[in-house]
Amino acid sequence: MADKLLFVAALLSLIFAEALYFQGNKADGTFIGLWVPSILAFGIYLKLINNTKND
């Protein structure tokens, strides 16, 4: 469940960043666009932690 929530959060931040960027707020769009890999990396980290607990 958490992995799906984090994926949706990353997708929404990507869409929001693109909307800001193409509306002319390039700095804000770039800043929010940098959140996407961080959110996805956090999801991978949580998945790795859960796998090590189950082993």
N, C-alpha and C positions, 0 to 999 in steps of 0.2 A: 504494500500500500504506500509506504513512504517513497519507494522508488518512482511510482507513478506520479505522486504529488510533486516530487522534485523535477521530474521530466516536464510536467505541465508548467511549473514555475519557470524553468529554463526557456521553454517555448514562448510563454507569455512575455518574458523579459526580452527575448529576441524580437518579437513582434513590436513591442513597445519601443525598443531601441531603433528599429528600422523606421517606425512612424515618426519618431522625433528627428531622426537624421534627415529624412526626406522632406520634413516640414521646415528645415533650415536650422534646427538646433543641433548642429553637428557635434559639438563638444558634449552635450548631454546624451545624445544618442550613442556616441562612442563610449562614454562612461558606463551607461547601462548595458551596452553590448558586451563590456568586459565581465559582467556578472555571469553570463551564460556558461563559460568554461568553469568558473568557480563553483557554480551550482551543480554542474554535472560531475565535477571532481569530488565534491562533497558526497554526492550520491554513490559514486564508486567507492569512496572511503567507507561509507556506512555498510555497503554490501560486503566489502572485505572484512570489516569487523564482525558482521553477523556470521560470515562463513567460518571465521576462526573460532567463534564461540561454539558453533555446532560441531566442530571437529573434536 
